[in-house]
């Protein structure tokens, strides 16, 4: 019977599979989100008709998202109009209680939206109810203030205020007054609320467009009356009334265009129409220099006006209106900007240097506007200060492109003038051969060059820290600032003069700053040396007293009532007497190689740095510029520093070291009587000291001036790369010069050995008593080497110094080997050879270069072959390969023993022992 059992029905489609399709549409026609989109654009009177279409649409019409948007469009929460709505409601309730008879209360909210909204839910057809199974449209619990309830309340209140809008235009405000109150601020807030209510985004009534036009006309009339009242209060100075009227006008402003009341108030300020009272060209003196005293008076008037009117603007106008900023912008553009433009035009006509000074000075003066704005209003403190700064930035933008371009071009021209003047003065001095202070070896004369270098850097750092006067003045130029400079400044460096640095970018003579390099050197400006250095100078026999300047004119140019400056220019009595010490005994006669110290100058480097510092100080005035111009200012700062490095490296250091190297290569020791002193190498060491000091000054300048604007660890930064290139250039120049200098030194050493070694130095007569000790040539050569090696200490890095020592040792070893092979050495003279080799070994060991010391140790052992008497023993020594650490092969040692005086006697024995030769078997040619 089981096969006849009835089959149970099978559900082909589960209820879960149909739910998603029903939840996405209503009546299988439109998705839910499209219904909500239609409702968001539907006028309020049409929503009840839409809701009556079905239970589903009724639920959908109560969706909170829909009413939340309507509530936001009313602007009650955004603009804090809750109080205005409450006032309207209270006035309407009071009016209703006073005029209406007692009635049964009826919920007026149902008049617009129908009673279906409060009807109980009735189960709907399956297809419609299923459409909302996953759509959360539920009535809020009783007592919860939803967006729909809020809007319905506001709608009912504001709709009762629409009837007066149907009155004639001139009567609308009078009709609205009983409903919106008599206070100006309450009227303005109510009118603003009505304008939001009648906006096209809400559409509360069907004739909303006509009512909105009538409301806007009423608002315009109201605004005109406010302007009249504000003008009257302003003329009376009634700030309380001005504040009330201004806040009312701000409430009804549609936020389109400029606010009329703030604009009218600003236009009536007298400061905007007083440009004719000030003459911008009065800032130029008869000598065509700048004196900003007239601009100080002008800016004082502007600041006074800003303070006076700014305080009233802060008190009267709403902070959000930005009336103070707008007024400051007009003052900056129409008053200060109009004053600055002809001033800069005139400065450009006079000179580029004067123009650059004027640009930085006028910007600094204009920055006082920012200071007064931050003082007048607390809104400009903290982050709000950017608004005050933008006033000056926007005013100055028309001048920025021209200024930044001109800054770099003028800097290049200044560098060119400095380099050409240095080349010209160097050529003149080299031609005439007149000894000057610049020809003296300052570092080599110093007892402690490292201390002297630190003193130079300390003084240079003090100069960098001196204040820079951006705004030029004619009174009190440098007196107070110079007194702050520390003592202990190296003598003879004219550019280490505070008078040259304190004026800075704003110096009144900046247009003539680099006109003549000779004048800078003629000053010879120096300062008092510290007690320690004075003691060192006295120990070296240097006259440390104050020497008279070259002329009375120079004295007047280097001294001032506020600064005691000691001149270091040579006096007439000692002009032809250069300083001497253990490292220098050159004659007064100058040859080409004795003028190497003219190839580099700390003064030139300081002039280049000073010119760059002036430009950077001017550019730093604009460092806080925002946006594109701010980026360009920072790029210009980097470009200015890089340009200084390029000029200093290629036009001065590289050129000077290159000429020094060429001149050293042309040096011939035989043409000079001096043996211990290699003049070109001594002067090259002075160049190395100067180059190292310049590099240190560049590093100090980089740390002080550029570090705040760049990341020093960013190896891709253009400044970091250019600085590294400058350092590599200096290292390459020093390395090339040291190579040439080493060759010159070793040529001198070889010349000393050849000239001071007597013909029979190593083959003395038998009857002459022997004094064990190094020869005169050996001592003189070592004295020459030791002096020059010590002079190089402190001027280069440890690595370069070690390479130099190693090169000296290797070349000295070759010279000694060549020298020994040139001599005839007896057994008695062999002891003299050993004495010399021991002395050379002691000198090389003091250099502490391990591999070279080992080579000289083997050479010292090699000297023993000249004191061995037995030929067979000598042959065994020659055959011993391991005896000299593998440095000398038997063939090499064989060459040395051939220089023995008794070689012809022992040759056969040595050869037989070395090569096992039998002379009986030798062929004899008859």
GUGUDO-905514 format. One line per 4 residues: number of its first residue (from 1); their letters; for each residue x, y, z of C-alpha. Coordinates in steps of 0.25 Angstrom, whole numbers, plus 2048, in hexadecimal, padded with zeros to 3 digits. Example, Ala and Ser with C-alpha at 12.3 -4.5 7.8 and 13.67 -1.06 7.14 Angstrom:
BEGIN
1 = as = 831,7EE,81F | 837,7FC,81D .
# end
This chain:
BEGIN
1 = xxxx = 800,800,800 | 80C,809,802 | 80D,80C,7F3 | 7FF,812,7F3 .
5 = xxxx = 802,81C,7FE | 7FF,82A,7FA | 80B,833,7F7 | 80D,83F,800 .
9 = xxxx = 80D,84D,7F9 | 81B,852,7F7 | 81E,861,7F9 | 826,865,7EC .
13 = xxxx = 82A,873,7F1 | 82D,876,7FF | 828,882,806 | 836,887,809 .
17 = xxxx = 839,887,7FA | 82E,890,7F7 | 830,89A,803 | 83C,8A2,7FC .
21 = xxxx = 834,8A5,7F0 | 828,8AA,7F7 | 831,8B2,801 | 837,8BA,7F6 .
25 = xxxx = 82A,8BF,7EF | 81C,8C3,7F2 | 812,8BC,7EA | 81D,8B6,7E1 .
29 = xxxx = 81E,8C4,7DA | 828,8CD,7E1 | 833,8CA,7EB | 832,8D1,7F9 .
33 = xxxx = 83E,8DA,7F7 | 837,8E0,7EB | 82A,8E3,7F3 | 833,8EA,7FD .
37 = xxxx = 839,8F2,7F2 | 82C,8F6,7ED | 827,8FA,7FB | 833,902,7FD .
41 = xxxx = 82F,90B,7F2 | 820,90B,7F4 | 81A,918,7F9 | 814,916,807 .
45 = xxxx = 805,918,803 | 807,90B,7FA | 80D,902,804 | 7FF,8FF,80A .
49 = xxxx = 7FA,8FB,7FD | 806,8F2,7FB | 804,8EC,808 | 7F5,8E8,806 .
53 = xxxx = 7F9,8DF,7FA | 7FC,8D3,803 | 800,8CF,810 | 80E,8CD,80B .
57 = xxxx = 80F,8DB,806 | 809,8E0,813 | 814,8D9,81A | 81E,8DE,811 .
61 = xxxx = 819,8ED,812 | 81D,8EC,821 | 82B,8E8,81E | 835,8F0,827 .
65 = xxxx = 83F,8F2,81C | 835,8FA,814 | 831,903,81F | 83F,905,824 .
69 = xxxx = 843,90B,817 | 837,914,818 | 83B,918,826 | 849,91B,822 .
73 = xxxx = 844,924,816 | 83D,92C,820 | 84A,930,826 | 845,931,834 .
77 = xxxx = 850,929,83A | 85B,92E,831 | 858,93D,833 | 853,93B,842 .
81 = xxxx = 845,940,83F | 83E,938,849 | 83C,944,852 | 835,94C,846 .
85 = xxxx = 82C,940,844 | 828,93F,852 | 826,94E,852 | 81C,94D,846 .
89 = xxxx = 815,942,84D | 813,949,85A | 80E,955,853 | 804,94D,84B .
93 = xxxx = 7FF,946,858 | 7FD,953,85F | 7F6,959,853 | 7ED,94C,852 .
97 = xxxx = 7EA,94D,861 | 7E6,95B,861 | 7DD,95B,854 | 7D7,94C,853 .
101 = xxxx = 7CB,947,85C | 7CC,93B,864 | 7CC,92E,85B | 7CF,920,85B .
105 = xxxx = 7DD,91E,858 | 7E0,918,84B | 7EE,913,847 | 7F1,91D,83B .
109 = xxxx = 7FC,914,837 | 7F2,90B,830 | 7ED,915,827 | 7F8,915,81D .
113 = xxxx = 7FC,906,81E | 7EF,8FF,820 | 7EA,8F6,82B | 7F0,8E9,824 .
117 = xxxx = 7FD,8EC,82B | 7F7,8E9,839 | 7EE,8DE,834 | 7F2,8D0,83A .
121 = xxxx = 7FA,8C7,831 | 7F1,8BD,82A | 7F7,8B0,823 | 7FA,8B3,815 .
125 = xxxx = 7F9,8AA,809 | 805,8A0,809 | 80C,8A7,7FD | 80C,8B5,803 .
129 = xxxx = 810,8B0,811 | 81B,8A8,80B | 821,8B4,804 | 825,8BA,812 .
133 = xxxx = 829,8AD,819 | 837,8B2,818 | 835,8C1,818 | 835,8C7,825 .
137 = xxxx = 829,8D1,825 | 823,8D1,833 | 81C,8DB,83B | 824,8E1,846 .
141 = xxxx = 820,8DF,854 | 817,8E9,85A | 81E,8F5,860 | 82B,8F4,857 .
145 = xxxx = 82E,901,850 | 830,8FD,841 | 834,905,835 | 825,903,830 .
149 = xxxx = 81F,908,83D | 829,914,83D | 826,918,82F | 817,917,831 .
153 = xxxx = 818,920,83D | 820,92A,835 | 817,929,829 | 80B,92C,831 .
157 = xxxx = 811,938,837 | 817,93E,82B | 80B,93C,822 | 803,945,82B .
161 = xxxx = 80D,950,827 | 80B,94F,818 | 7FE,957,818 | 804,965,819 .
165 = xxxx = 80D,962,80D | 800,963,804 | 7FF,972,808 | 804,97D,7FF .
169 = xxxx = 813,97E,7FF | 814,98B,807 | 80A,984,812 | 811,977,813 .
173 = xxxx = 81B,97B,81E | 810,982,826 | 807,976,825 | 812,96D,82A .
177 = xxxx = 816,975,835 | 80C,970,83F | 810,962,83C | 81F,963,83C .
181 = xxxx = 821,96E,847 | 826,97C,847 | 835,979,84B | 83E,97B,83F .
185 = xxxx = 846,96E,842 | 839,966,844 | 833,96B,837 | 840,968,82F .
189 = xxxx = 840,95A,835 | 832,957,832 | 833,95D,824 | 83F,954,822 .
193 = xxxx = 837,948,827 | 82C,94B,81D | 835,94C,812 | 83A,93E,815 .
197 = xxxx = 82C,939,816 | 828,93E,809 | 834,939,801 | 833,930,7F5 .
201 = xxxx = 839,925,7FD | 82D,924,807 | 821,929,7FF | 817,92A,80A .
205 = xxxx = 80C,930,802 | 808,930,7F4 | 809,93F,7F2 | 817,93F,7F8 .
209 = xxxx = 81E,946,7ED | 815,952,7EE | 816,953,7FD | 825,951,7FC .
213 = xxxx = 826,95D,7F3 | 81D,966,7FC | 826,961,808 | 833,965,801 .
217 = xxxx = 82D,973,7FD | 82A,975,80C | 838,970,810 | 83E,97B,806 .
221 = xxxx = 835,986,80C | 839,981,81A | 848,981,816 | 847,98F,811 .
225 = xxxx = 841,994,81D | 84C,98D,825 | 857,994,81D | 850,9A2,81F .
229 = xxxx = 850,99F,82E | 85E,99A,82E | 863,9A7,827 | 85C,9AF,831 .
233 = xxxx = 861,9A8,83D | 86F,9A8,837 | 86F,9B7,835 | 86A,9B8,844 .
237 = xxxx = 875,9AE,849 | 86A,9A6,84F | 871,998,84F | 866,991,856 .
241 = xxxx = 85C,995,84B | 866,992,841 | 868,984,846 | 859,981,847 .
245 = xxxx = 857,985,839 | 864,97E,833 | 860,971,83A | 852,972,834 .
249 = xxxx = 857,975,826 | 861,96A,827 | 855,960,82A | 84D,964,81D .
253 = xxxx = 85A,964,814 | 858,959,80A | 867,955,80A | 868,959,7FB .
257 = xxxx = 872,964,7F8 | 878,96E,801 | 870,972,80E | 86B,980,80B .
261 = xxxx = 86B,986,819 | 87A,982,81B | 87E,987,80E | 877,994,810 .
265 = xxxx = 87D,996,81D | 88B,993,818 | 88A,99D,80C | 887,9A8,815 .
269 = xxxx = 894,9A7,81D | 89D,9B3,81A | 8AA,9AB,81A | 8A6,9A6,80C .
273 = xxxx = 8A6,9B4,806 | 8B2,9BA,80C | 8BD,9B5,802 | 8C0,9C3,7FD .
277 = xxxx = 8C5,9C7,80B | 8D1,9BE,80A | 8DD,9BE,801 | 8E4,9B0,7FE .
281 = xxxx = 8F0,9B7,7F8 | 8F3,9BE,805 | 8FA,9B1,809 | 906,9B4,800 .
285 = xxxx = 911,9BD,805 | 918,9C7,7FC | 923,9BC,7FA | 919,9B3,7F5 .
289 = xxxx = 919,9AA,801 | 90E,9A5,809 | 909,9AB,816 | 8FB,9A5,81A .
293 = xxxx = 8F8,9B0,825 | 8ED,9B5,81C | 8E7,9A7,81A | 8E7,9A5,829 .
297 = xxxx = 8DF,9B2,82A | 8D5,9AD,81F | 8D4,99F,826 | 8D2,9A5,833 .
301 = xxxx = 8C6,9AC,82D | 8C1,9A0,827 | 8C2,998,834 | 8BB,9A2,83C .
305 = xxxx = 8AF,9A2,832 | 8AF,993,833 | 8AF,993,842 | 8A4,99D,843 .
309 = xxxx = 89B,997,838 | 89F,989,83B | 89A,98A,84A | 88D,98F,845 .
313 = xxxx = 88B,985,83A | 88E,97A,845 | 884,980,84E | 879,983,844 .
317 = xxxx = 879,978,839 | 877,969,83B | 885,961,83B | 880,958,82F .
321 = xxxx = 87E,965,827 | 88D,967,825 | 88B,976,824 | 899,979,82B .
325 = xxxx = 8A0,970,821 | 899,976,815 | 89C,984,81A | 8AB,980,81D .
329 = xxxx = 8AB,97A,80E | 8A6,987,809 | 8B0,98F,811 | 8BC,986,80D .
333 = xxxx = 8B8,986,7FE | 8B3,995,7FC | 8BC,99C,806 | 8C8,994,809 .
337 = xxxx = 8C9,98E,7FC | 8C8,99B,7F4 | 8D3,9A1,7FD | 8DC,995,7FB .
341 = xxxx = 8DB,994,7EC | 8E1,9A2,7E8 | 8EC,9A0,7F3 | 8F1,993,7ED .
345 = xxxx = 8F0,999,7DF | 8F9,9A4,7E3 | 903,99B,7EA | 904,992,7DE .
349 = xxxx = 907,99E,7D5 | 913,9A2,7DF | 919,994,7E0 | 916,985,7E2 .
353 = xxxx = 91C,984,7F0 | 914,990,7F4 | 907,989,7EE | 90A,97C,7F6 .
357 = xxxx = 90C,984,803 | 8FF,98B,801 | 8F7,97F,7FE | 8FB,978,80B .
361 = xxxx = 8FA,985,813 | 8EC,988,80D | 8E7,97A,810 | 8EC,97B,81E .
365 = xxxx = 8E5,988,820 | 8D8,983,81B | 8D9,977,824 | 8D5,980,82F .
369 = xxxx = 8C7,97F,82A | 8C7,970,82F | 8CC,975,83C | 8C1,97F,83E .
373 = xxxx = 8B6,975,83A | 8BB,96B,844 | 8BB,975,84F | 8AD,97B,84B .
377 = xxxx = 8A5,96E,84A | 8A7,960,851 | 8A2,959,845 | 8AF,95B,83E .
381 = xxxx = 8B7,954,849 | 8BC,946,847 | 8B7,93F,83B | 8AF,94C,837 .
385 = xxxx = 8BC,953,835 | 8BD,94E,827 | 8B1,957,823 | 8B8,963,827 .
389 = xxxx = 8C5,95F,820 | 8BE,95C,813 | 8BA,96B,813 | 8C9,96F,811 .
393 = xxxx = 8CC,963,809 | 8C1,966,7FF | 8C5,975,7FE | 8D4,971,7FB .
397 = xxxx = 8D2,966,7F1 | 8D3,970,7E5 | 8E1,973,7E9 | 8E6,965,7EC .
401 = xxxx = 8E9,95F,7DE | 8F2,96B,7DA | 8F9,96B,7E8 | 8FC,95D,7E8 .
405 = xxxx = 902,95D,7DA | 90A,96A,7DD | 90F,964,7EA | 916,959,7E3 .
409 = xxxx = 91B,961,7D8 | 921,96C,7E1 | 927,961,7EA | 92E,95C,7DD .
413 = xxxx = 933,96A,7D9 | 938,96C,7E7 | 940,95F,7E7 | 946,963,7D9 .
417 = xxxx = 94A,970,7DE | 951,96A,7EB | 958,960,7E2 | 95D,969,7D7 .
421 = xxxx = 962,973,7E2 | 96A,968,7E8 | 970,964,7DB | 973,972,7D8 .
425 = xxxx = 97A,975,7E5 | 981,968,7E5 | 987,96B,7D7 | 98B,978,7DB .
429 = xxxx = 992,973,7E7 | 999,968,7E0 | 99D,972,7D5 | 9A3,97D,7DE .
433 = xxxx = 9A8,973,7E9 | 9A5,97D,7F4 | 9A4,975,802 | 997,977,808 .
437 = xxxx = 990,971,815 | 989,967,80C | 997,961,808 | 99A,95D,817 .
441 = xxxx = 997,94F,81B | 98E,951,826 | 98B,942,82A | 999,93E,828 .
445 = xxxx = 99E,949,831 | 995,945,83C | 99A,93D,847 | 98D,935,847 .
449 = xxxx = 986,935,83A | 97A,92D,83F | 978,937,84A | 979,943,840 .
453 = xxxx = 96F,93B,837 | 965,939,842 | 966,948,846 | 963,94C,837 .
457 = xxxx = 957,943,837 | 952,948,845 | 953,956,840 | 94C,953,833 .
461 = xxxx = 941,94C,83B | 940,959,843 | 93E,961,836 | 933,958,831 .
465 = xxxx = 92C,95A,83E | 92C,969,83D | 91E,96F,83B | 91B,973,82C .
469 = xxxx = 914,981,82A | 90A,97E,81F | 903,98C,820 | 90E,996,81D .
473 = xxxx = 910,9A2,827 | 91A,9AD,827 | 91C,9AE,836 | 923,9A3,83F .
477 = xxxx = 928,99A,834 | 931,990,83B | 935,996,849 | 92D,98D,852 .
481 = xxxx = 92E,980,84A | 93D,980,848 | 93F,981,857 | 939,973,858 .
485 = xxxx = 944,96D,850 | 94E,964,858 | 95C,967,859 | 968,95E,854 .
489 = xxxx = 967,961,845 | 972,95D,83C | 97A,969,837 | 97B,96D,828 .
493 = xxxx = 96D,968,823 | 966,974,81F | 959,96E,81D | 958,969,82B .
497 = xxxx = 953,977,82E | 946,979,835 | 944,986,82D | 943,97E,821 .
501 = xxxx = 939,974,826 | 930,97B,82F | 92A,984,824 | 926,977,81D .
505 = xxxx = 91B,977,812 | 916,985,817 | 923,98D,816 | 921,99A,810 .
509 = xxxx = 92E,998,808 | 92A,98A,803 | 92A,98F,7F5 | 939,992,7F6 .
513 = xxxx = 93C,986,7FF | 945,97E,7F4 | 94A,98A,7EC | 958,988,7F0 .
517 = xxxx = 960,97D,7F6 | 96C,985,7F8 | 965,98E,802 | 962,982,80A .
521 = xxxx = 970,97E,80A | 976,98C,80D | 96E,98C,81A | 975,981,820 .
525 = xxxx = 96A,981,82A | 96E,978,836 | 96A,978,845 | 970,975,852 .
529 = xxxx = 976,967,854 | 974,960,860 | 97F,95F,86B | 983,951,867 .
533 = xxxx = 985,954,859 | 98C,961,85C | 996,959,864 | 998,94F,858 .
537 = xxxx = 99B,95B,84F | 9A5,961,859 | 9AC,953,85A | 9AD,953,84B .
541 = xxxx = 9B3,960,84B | 9A8,967,843 | 9A5,975,847 | 997,975,84C .
545 = xxxx = 995,984,84E | 98B,98C,846 | 991,98F,839 | 98D,99C,831 .
549 = xxxx = 984,99A,826 | 988,99C,818 | 982,9AA,818 | 97A,9B4,820 .
553 = xxxx = 96E,9B1,817 | 96F,9A2,81A | 96F,9A5,829 | 963,9AE,828 .
557 = xxxx = 95C,9A3,820 | 95F,998,82A | 95D,99E,837 | 950,9A4,83D .
561 = xxxx = 94D,9AB,84B | 947,99E,850 | 951,994,84B | 960,993,84E .
565 = xxxx = 966,98D,842 | 975,989,841 | 97B,98A,833 | 985,97F,82F .
569 = xxxx = 98A,986,822 | 999,986,821 | 99F,993,825 | 9AA,99A,81D .
573 = xxxx = 9B5,995,826 | 9B2,986,825 | 9AB,985,818 | 9B8,97F,811 .
577 = xxxx = 9BA,976,81D | 9B2,969,81C | 9B0,961,829 | 9B9,955,82B .
581 = xxxx = 9B8,949,833 | 9BE,93B,833 | 9B6,937,827 | 9B9,943,81E .
585 = xxxx = 9C6,94A,81B | 9C3,94F,80D | 9C9,95C,808 | 9C2,968,805 .
589 = xxxx = 9C4,966,7F6 | 9B7,960,7F1 | 9B7,956,7E5 | 9AB,950,7DF .
593 = xxxx = 9AA,944,7E8 | 9AB,94C,7F5 | 99E,953,7F2 | 995,947,7F3 .
597 = xxxx = 98F,94C,7FF | 989,957,7F6 | 980,94C,7EF | 976,94A,7FB .
601 = xxxx = 970,954,805 | 968,953,811 | 963,961,80E | 95E,95D,800 .
605 = xxxx = 957,951,806 | 951,95A,811 | 94C,964,807 | 945,959,7FF .
609 = xxxx = 93F,954,80C | 93B,962,810 | 934,965,802 | 92D,957,803 .
613 = xxxx = 929,95A,812 | 923,968,80E | 91B,961,803 | 916,956,80D .
617 = xxxx = 912,960,817 | 90A,967,80E | 904,95A,809 | 901,956,817 .
621 = xxxx = 8F8,962,818 | 8EE,95A,80F | 8F1,94C,814 | 8E3,94B,81A .
625 = xxxx = 8DC,94D,80D | 8D2,943,80A | 8CE,93B,7FE | 8D6,93C,7F0 .
629 = xxxx = 8DE,949,7F4 | 8E2,942,801 | 8E8,936,7F9 | 8EF,940,7F0 .
633 = xxxx = 8F5,948,7FB | 8FA,93B,801 | 900,937,7F3 | 906,945,7F2 .
637 = xxxx = 90D,943,800 | 913,936,7FB | 917,93B,7EE | 91E,947,7F4 .
641 = xxxx = 926,93E,7FD | 929,935,7F2 | 92E,940,7E9 | 937,945,7F5 .
645 = xxxx = 93D,937,7F5 | 93F,936,7E6 | 946,943,7E6 | 94F,941,7F2 .
649 = xxxx = 953,933,7ED | 955,935,7DE | 959,944,7DE | 962,945,7EA .
653 = xxxx = 966,938,7F0 | 967,92F,7E4 | 96E,93A,7DC | 977,93E,7E7 .
657 = xxxx = 97C,92F,7EA | 97D,92D,7DB | 987,938,7D9 | 98E,934,7E6 .
661 = xxxx = 990,926,7E0 | 995,92B,7D3 | 99F,934,7DA | 9A4,92A,7E3 .
665 = xxxx = 9A6,920,7D7 | 9AF,92B,7D1 | 9B8,92C,7DE | 9C6,928,7DC .
669 = xxxx = 9CE,926,7E9 | 9DC,929,7E2 | 9D7,937,7DF | 9D6,93B,7EE .
673 = xxxx = 9E0,93C,7F9 | 9D7,938,804 | 9D7,92A,807 | 9CF,927,813 .
677 = xxxx = 9C3,930,80F | 9BB,92C,803 | 9B4,939,800 | 9A9,935,7F7 .
681 = xxxx = 9A6,929,800 | 9A5,932,80D | 99C,93B,806 | 994,930,800 .
685 = xxxx = 992,92B,80F | 98D,939,812 | 983,937,807 | 97F,92A,80D .
689 = xxxx = 97D,931,81A | 975,93C,813 | 96D,932,80B | 969,92A,818 .
693 = xxxx = 965,936,81F | 95C,93A,814 | 956,92D,814 | 953,92E,823 .
697 = xxxx = 94D,93C,821 | 944,936,816 | 940,92B,820 | 93D,935,82B .
701 = xxxx = 935,93E,821 | 92D,932,81C | 92A,92E,82A | 926,93C,82E .
705 = xxxx = 91F,941,822 | 91A,935,81A | 916,92B,824 | 909,930,828 .
709 = xxxx = 904,92F,81A | 909,922,815 | 90B,914,81A | 919,912,81C .
713 = xxxx = 917,902,81B | 911,903,80E | 91C,8FF,805 | 914,902,7F8 .
717 = xxxx = 912,911,7FC | 918,91A,7F3 | 920,922,7FE | 925,915,804 .
721 = xxxx = 92A,910,7F7 | 930,91D,7F3 | 937,91E,800 | 93C,910,7FF .
725 = xxxx = 941,914,7F1 | 949,920,7F7 | 94F,917,801 | 954,90D,7F7 .
729 = xxxx = 959,918,7EE | 961,91E,7F9 | 966,910,7FD | 96A,90D,7EE .
733 = xxxx = 972,91A,7ED | 979,918,7FA | 97C,909,7F6 | 982,90E,7E8 .
737 = xxxx = 98A,919,7EF | 98F,910,7F9 | 994,906,7EE | 99B,912,7E7 .
741 = xxxx = 9A0,917,7F5 | 9A5,909,7F8 | 9AD,908,7EB | 9B3,916,7EE .
745 = xxxx = 9B6,912,7FC | 9BD,906,7F8 | 9C4,90D,7ED | 9C9,916,7F7 .
749 = xxxx = 9CE,90B,800 | 9D5,904,7F5 | 9DC,911,7F2 | 9E0,913,800 .
753 = xxxx = 9E5,905,800 | 9ED,907,7F3 | 9F3,914,7F7 | 9F6,912,805 .
757 = xxxx = 9FC,904,804 | A0B,905,802 | A12,8FD,7F7 | A19,8F4,801 .
761 = xxxx = A0E,8F4,80C | A0D,8E5,80C | A1B,8E2,808 | A23,8EA,812 .
765 = xxxx = A32,8E9,812 | A38,8DF,81C | A40,8E9,824 | A34,8F2,827 .
769 = xxxx = A2D,8EF,834 | A1F,8EB,832 | A14,8F2,83A | A08,8E9,83B .
773 = xxxx = 9FB,8F1,838 | 9F2,8F5,82C | 9F8,8FD,821 | 9F5,90C,81F .
777 = xxxx = 9ED,908,812 | 9E5,8FE,81A | 9E2,908,826 | 9DE,913,81C .
781 = xxxx = 9D5,90A,814 | 9CE,905,820 | 9CD,913,826 | 9C6,918,819 .
785 = xxxx = 9BD,90C,819 | 9B9,90D,828 | 9B6,91C,827 | 9AD,91A,81B .
789 = xxxx = 9A6,90E,821 | 9A3,915,82E | 99E,921,826 | 993,919,820 .
793 = xxxx = 98D,914,82D | 980,91B,830 | 97D,920,822 | 978,913,81C .
797 = xxxx = 971,906,821 | 978,8FB,827 | 976,8F2,81B | 97C,8FC,811 .
801 = xxxx = 987,8FE,81B | 98A,8EF,81C | 98A,8EE,80C | 994,8FA,80C .
805 = xxxx = 99D,8F3,816 | 99C,8E6,80F | 9A0,8ED,801 | 9AB,8F4,808 .
809 = xxxx = 9B1,8E7,80D | 9B0,8E0,800 | 9B6,8EB,7F8 | 9C1,8ED,803 .
813 = xxxx = 9C4,8DE,802 | 9C6,8DE,7F3 | 9CF,8EB,7F4 | 9D8,8E4,7FF .
817 = xxxx = 9D9,8D7,7F7 | 9DD,8DF,7EB | 9E7,8E7,7F3 | 9ED,8DB,7F9 .
821 = xxxx = 9EF,8D5,7EB | 9F6,8E1,7E7 | A01,8E1,7F2 | A0E,8D9,7F4 .
825 = xxxx = A0D,8D3,802 | A19,8CE,80A | A18,8C6,816 | A1B,8D2,81F .
829 = xxxx = A11,8DA,817 | A07,8CF,819 | A05,8D2,827 | A02,8E1,822 .
833 = xxxx = 9F7,8DB,819 | 9F1,8D3,825 | 9F1,8E0,82D | 9EA,8E7,822 .
837 = xxxx = 9E0,8DC,820 | 9DD,8DB,82F | 9DA,8EA,82F | 9D1,8E9,823 .
841 = xxxx = 9CA,8DD,82A | 9C8,8E5,837 | 9C1,8F0,82F | 9B8,8E7,827 .
845 = xxxx = 9B4,8E0,834 | 9B0,8ED,83A | 9A6,8EE,82F | 99F,8E2,833 .
849 = xxxx = 99C,8DC,826 | 99D,8CD,828 | 9A0,8C8,81A | 9AA,8D3,817 .
853 = xxxx = 9B1,8D0,824 | 9B3,8C2,821 | 9B9,8C5,814 | 9C3,8CE,81A .
857 = xxxx = 9C6,8C4,825 | 9CA,8BA,819 | 9D3,8C5,813 | 9DA,8C7,820 .
861 = xxxx = 9DD,8B9,820 | 9E2,8B9,812 | 9EC,8C3,817 | 9F4,8B8,81E .
865 = xxxx = 9F8,8B2,811 | A03,8BE,810 | A09,8BA,81D | A0B,8AB,81B .
869 = xxxx = A1A,8A7,818 | A19,899,814 | A14,897,806 | A0E,889,808 .
873 = xxxx = A06,88F,814 | A02,89A,80B | 9FD,890,800 | 9F5,889,80A .
877 = xxxx = 9EE,895,80E | 9EB,898,800 | 9E5,88A,7FD | 9DD,88B,80A .
881 = xxxx = 9CF,88F,804 | 9C8,890,811 | 9D2,899,817 | 9CA,8A6,813 .
885 = xxxx = 9BC,8A1,813 | 9BC,89E,805 | 9BD,8AD,801 | 9CB,8AC,7FB .
889 = xxxx = 9CE,8A1,7F1 | 9DC,89B,7F0 | 9DE,8A3,7E3 | 9DA,8B0,7EB .
893 = xxxx = 9E4,8AD,7F6 | 9EF,8A9,7EC | 9ED,8B7,7E6 | 9F0,8BE,7F3 .
897 = xxxx = 9FC,8B6,7F7 | A02,8BA,7E9 | A04,8C8,7EF | A0E,8C2,7F9 .
901 = xxxx = A1C,8C8,7F8 | A22,8BA,7F8 | A18,8B4,7EE | A23,8B0,7E4 .
905 = xxxx = A2A,8A8,7EE | A1E,8A1,7F3 | A16,8A0,7E7 | A1B,892,7E2 .
909 = xxxx = A19,88C,7F0 | A0B,892,7F2 | A07,88D,7E4 | A0D,87F,7E6 .
913 = xxxx = A06,87E,7F3 | 9F9,883,7EE | 9F8,87C,7E1 | A01,870,7E4 .
917 = xxxx = A0B,874,7D8 | A18,86D,7D6 | A22,876,7D0 | A2B,86A,7CB .
921 = xxxx = A20,867,7C1 | A1E,875,7BC | A22,877,7AE | A2E,880,7AC .
925 = xx = A2F,888,79F | A3D,88B,79B .
# end
